[in-house]
Amino acid sequence: MPDVGSAENAPETFRRAVEALREPLLTRPEITVAEIPAPQRLAPHTAASSAAVEVRGDEVAWGRLILLYDPENTRDWPGPFRVVCQVNSELESEIATDPLLGPVAWSWLTDALEAQGATHHTLSGTVTRATTEGFGTKADEGSSTEVELRASWTPESDDLSGHVNAWLALLASAAGLPPLDVADISRQRSRP
């Protein structure tokens, strides 16, 4: 997660928020989280993480979470903090053509924010689906379809633990992982 040491000259409020990002409560063995360099021009203080979801050796979803903090409120968002996230996931071609894909993918985010108690306002974002086809020397690679959700919102407090956990829950939903309290019987091997 974000390196708190790089925030040592930042205001105490930002340091506490970054510290809360270091230890997400929602941990799953399929999701690996790592610190990444944060964009520097978006706000006076920033922190960022990336995550990947791996199932049976294949990376099936990935994303980024960026925390922006402007204590002087000079940016165009309503409050000192802004959370920005991106989640990408591969899709089966049948799902990719479903006209409800956008609203369903958006509900993954709103449901995760609600379930994690991540109170917020001014939520905005997009859901994009893209199909990639290979031609020429890449013709044998076939086609693939991906959904990308980009969103940002303003947290209502500086305790951001619920927000990072909502992002991880969003990644799990996009990857098609079962809820934490449900066993995935498709992954269990039958015994003789």
TORTOR-174065 format. One record per residue (C-alpha): residue in three letters; residue number from 1; y negated, x, z. Coordinates in steps of 0.1 Angstrom, whole numbers, plus 5000, padded with zeros to 4 digits. Example, Ala and Ser with C-alpha at 12.3 -4.5 7.8 and 13.67 -1.06 7.14 Angstrom:
// residues 2
<rec ALA; 1; <5045; 5123; 5078>>,
<rec SER; 2; <5011; 5137; 5071>>,
***
This chain:
// residues 192
<rec MET; 1; <5000; 5000; 5000>>,
<rec PRO; 2; <4964; 5011; 4999>>,
<rec ASP; 3; <4955; 5044; 5015>>,
<rec VAL; 4; <4935; 5036; 5046>>,
<rec GLY; 5; <4923; 5073; 5048>>,
<rec SER; 6; <4903; 5068; 5016>>,
<rec ALA; 7; <4885; 5039; 5033>>,
<rec GLU; 8; <4874; 5060; 5063>>,
<rec ASN; 9; <4837; 5059; 5053>>,
<rec ALA; 10; <4839; 5022; 5046>>,
<rec PRO; 11; <4826; 4995; 5070>>,
<rec GLU; 12; <4850; 4985; 5098>>,
<rec THR; 13; <4856; 4951; 5083>>,
<rec PHE; 14; <4869; 4966; 5050>>,
<rec ARG; 15; <4891; 4991; 5069>>,
<rec ARG; 16; <4907; 4962; 5089>>,
<rec ALA; 17; <4913; 4943; 5057>>,
<rec VAL; 18; <4929; 4973; 5040>>,
<rec GLU; 19; <4950; 4979; 5071>>,
<rec ALA; 20; <4963; 4943; 5069>>,
<rec LEU; 21; <4974; 4950; 5033>>,
<rec ARG; 22; <4996; 4979; 5044>>,
<rec GLU; 23; <5023; 4959; 5061>>,
<rec PRO; 24; <5031; 4927; 5042>>,
<rec LEU; 25; <5053; 4903; 5062>>,
<rec LEU; 26; <5070; 4890; 5030>>,
<rec THR; 27; <5094; 4919; 5021>>,
<rec ARG; 28; <5123; 4915; 4997>>,
<rec PRO; 29; <5147; 4942; 4986>>,
<rec GLU; 30; <5139; 4933; 4949>>,
<rec ILE; 31; <5102; 4941; 4952>>,
<rec THR; 32; <5088; 4976; 4954>>,
<rec VAL; 33; <5051; 4980; 4963>>,
<rec ALA; 34; <5030; 5011; 4957>>,
<rec GLU; 35; <4994; 5022; 4961>>,
<rec ILE; 36; <4975; 5026; 4929>>,
<rec PRO; 37; <4940; 5039; 4922>>,
<rec ALA; 38; <4915; 5011; 4926>>,
<rec PRO; 39; <4888; 5004; 4900>>,
<rec GLN; 40; <4856; 5019; 4913>>,
<rec ARG; 41; <4829; 5000; 4894>>,
<rec LEU; 42; <4838; 4965; 4905>>,
<rec ALA; 43; <4825; 4967; 4941>>,
<rec PRO; 44; <4812; 4993; 4966>>,
<rec HIS; 45; <4847; 4993; 4983>>,
<rec THR; 46; <4880; 4987; 4966>>,
<rec ALA; 47; <4917; 4990; 4973>>,
<rec ALA; 48; <4947; 4983; 4950>>,
<rec SER; 49; <4984; 4980; 4949>>,
<rec SER; 50; <5011; 4974; 4923>>,
<rec ALA; 51; <5045; 4959; 4926>>,
<rec ALA; 52; <5076; 4956; 4905>>,
<rec VAL; 53; <5105; 4932; 4908>>,
<rec GLU; 54; <5139; 4946; 4898>>,
<rec VAL; 55; <5170; 4925; 4894>>,
<rec ARG; 56; <5203; 4941; 4886>>,
<rec GLY; 57; <5186; 4973; 4874>>,
<rec ASP; 58; <5161; 4955; 4852>>,
<rec GLU; 59; <5124; 4952; 4859>>,
<rec VAL; 60; <5117; 4915; 4854>>,
<rec ALA; 61; <5082; 4911; 4868>>,
<rec TRP; 62; <5053; 4933; 4878>>,
<rec GLY; 63; <5018; 4930; 4890>>,
<rec ARG; 64; <4986; 4943; 4906>>,
<rec LEU; 65; <4965; 4932; 4936>>,
<rec ILE; 66; <4930; 4945; 4939>>,
<rec LEU; 67; <4908; 4940; 4969>>,
<rec LEU; 68; <4870; 4941; 4963>>,
<rec TYR; 69; <4845; 4943; 4991>>,
<rec ASP; 70; <4807; 4941; 4988>>,
<rec PRO; 71; <4791; 4938; 5023>>,
<rec GLU; 72; <4756; 4933; 5007>>,
<rec ASN; 73; <4767; 4904; 4986>>,
<rec THR; 74; <4752; 4918; 4954>>,
<rec ARG; 75; <4781; 4907; 4932>>,
<rec ASP; 76; <4786; 4873; 4915>>,
<rec TRP; 77; <4813; 4860; 4939>>,
<rec PRO; 78; <4805; 4839; 4969>>,
<rec GLY; 79; <4813; 4861; 4999>>,
<rec PRO; 80; <4818; 4898; 5007>>,
<rec PHE; 81; <4855; 4899; 4997>>,
<rec ARG; 82; <4872; 4890; 4964>>,
<rec VAL; 83; <4909; 4892; 4957>>,
<rec VAL; 84; <4920; 4898; 4921>>,
<rec CYS; 85; <4957; 4896; 4911>>,
<rec GLN; 86; <4977; 4899; 4879>>,
<rec VAL; 87; <5014; 4891; 4875>>,
<rec ASN; 88; <5035; 4895; 4844>>,
<rec SER; 89; <5071; 4883; 4839>>,
<rec GLU; 90; <5096; 4882; 4811>>,
<rec LEU; 91; <5107; 4848; 4800>>,
<rec GLU; 92; <5136; 4832; 4782>>,
<rec SER; 93; <5125; 4819; 4748>>,
<rec GLU; 94; <5133; 4783; 4758>>,
<rec ILE; 95; <5110; 4784; 4788>>,
<rec ALA; 96; <5082; 4802; 4768>>,
<rec THR; 97; <5078; 4772; 4745>>,
<rec ASP; 98; <5076; 4746; 4773>>,
<rec PRO; 99; <5041; 4730; 4772>>,
<rec LEU; 100; <5041; 4728; 4810>>,
<rec LEU; 101; <5045; 4766; 4814>>,
<rec GLY; 102; <5008; 4771; 4822>>,
<rec PRO; 103; <5005; 4745; 4849>>,
<rec VAL; 104; <5038; 4755; 4864>>,
<rec ALA; 105; <5029; 4792; 4866>>,
<rec TRP; 106; <4995; 4783; 4881>>,
<rec SER; 107; <5013; 4762; 4907>>,
<rec TRP; 108; <5033; 4793; 4917>>,
<rec LEU; 109; <5000; 4808; 4928>>,
<rec THR; 110; <4985; 4778; 4945>>,
<rec ASP; 111; <5018; 4770; 4963>>,
<rec ALA; 112; <5021; 4806; 4975>>,
<rec LEU; 113; <4985; 4807; 4988>>,
<rec GLU; 114; <4991; 4774; 5007>>,
<rec ALA; 115; <5026; 4785; 5021>>,
<rec GLN; 116; <5012; 4818; 5033>>,
<rec GLY; 117; <4981; 4802; 5050>>,
<rec ALA; 118; <4958; 4822; 5027>>,
<rec THR; 119; <4927; 4801; 5030>>,
<rec HIS; 120; <4903; 4807; 5002>>,
<rec HIS; 121; <4877; 4791; 4978>>,
<rec THR; 122; <4864; 4797; 4943>>,
<rec LEU; 123; <4899; 4802; 4928>>,
<rec SER; 124; <4899; 4808; 4891>>,
<rec GLY; 125; <4922; 4824; 4865>>,
<rec THR; 126; <4943; 4821; 4834>>,
<rec VAL; 127; <4979; 4819; 4823>>,
<rec THR; 128; <4988; 4835; 4790>>,
<rec ARG; 129; <5021; 4836; 4772>>,
<rec ALA; 130; <5028; 4862; 4745>>,
<rec THR; 131; <5057; 4868; 4722>>,
<rec THR; 132; <5064; 4902; 4708>>,
<rec GLU; 133; <5084; 4907; 4676>>,
<rec GLY; 134; <5095; 4941; 4662>>,
<rec PHE; 135; <5092; 4950; 4625>>,
<rec GLY; 136; <5101; 4980; 4604>>,
<rec THR; 137; <5119; 5006; 4626>>,
<rec LYS; 138; <5115; 4982; 4656>>,
<rec ALA; 139; <5131; 4952; 4639>>,
<rec ASP; 140; <5164; 4957; 4657>>,
<rec GLU; 141; <5146; 4954; 4691>>,
<rec GLY; 142; <5144; 4916; 4687>>,
<rec SER; 143; <5116; 4895; 4703>>,
<rec SER; 144; <5105; 4890; 4738>>,
<rec THR; 145; <5082; 4866; 4756>>,
<rec GLU; 146; <5061; 4872; 4786>>,
<rec VAL; 147; <5039; 4852; 4808>>,
<rec GLU; 148; <5008; 4867; 4825>>,
<rec LEU; 149; <4988; 4851; 4853>>,
<rec ARG; 150; <4954; 4866; 4862>>,
<rec ALA; 151; <4935; 4851; 4891>>,
<rec SER; 152; <4908; 4858; 4916>>,
<rec TRP; 153; <4896; 4840; 4947>>,
<rec THR; 154; <4874; 4845; 4978>>,
<rec PRO; 155; <4892; 4847; 5011>>,
<rec GLU; 156; <4878; 4827; 5039>>,
<rec SER; 157; <4884; 4855; 5065>>,
<rec ASP; 158; <4889; 4892; 5066>>,
<rec ASP; 159; <4925; 4889; 5076>>,
<rec LEU; 160; <4941; 4894; 5042>>,
<rec SER; 161; <4978; 4895; 5052>>,
<rec GLY; 162; <4984; 4860; 5040>>,
<rec HIS; 163; <4968; 4869; 5006>>,
<rec VAL; 164; <4990; 4899; 5000>>,
<rec ASN; 165; <5020; 4879; 5010>>,
<rec ALA; 166; <5010; 4851; 4986>>,
<rec TRP; 167; <5008; 4876; 4958>>,
<rec LEU; 168; <5043; 4889; 4966>>,
<rec ALA; 169; <5056; 4853; 4968>>,
<rec LEU; 170; <5040; 4847; 4934>>,
<rec LEU; 171; <5058; 4877; 4920>>,
<rec ALA; 172; <5091; 4864; 4934>>,
<rec SER; 173; <5085; 4830; 4917>>,
<rec ALA; 174; <5076; 4846; 4884>>,
<rec ALA; 175; <5107; 4867; 4885>>,
<rec GLY; 176; <5129; 4836; 4892>>,
<rec LEU; 177; <5140; 4849; 4926>>,
<rec PRO; 178; <5153; 4822; 4950>>,
<rec PRO; 179; <5133; 4815; 4982>>,
<rec LEU; 180; <5140; 4839; 5010>>,
<rec ASP; 181; <5159; 4813; 5030>>,
<rec VAL; 182; <5182; 4804; 5001>>,
<rec ALA; 183; <5213; 4824; 4991>>,
<rec ASP; 184; <5216; 4832; 4954>>,
<rec ILE; 185; <5252; 4824; 4947>>,
<rec SER; 186; <5250; 4837; 4911>>,
<rec ARG; 187; <5247; 4872; 4926>>,
<rec GLN; 188; <5277; 4869; 4948>>,
<rec ARG; 189; <5311; 4881; 4935>>,
<rec SER; 190; <5341; 4859; 4938>>,
<rec ARG; 191; <5368; 4872; 4961>>,
<rec PRO; 192; <5405; 4870; 4952>>,
***
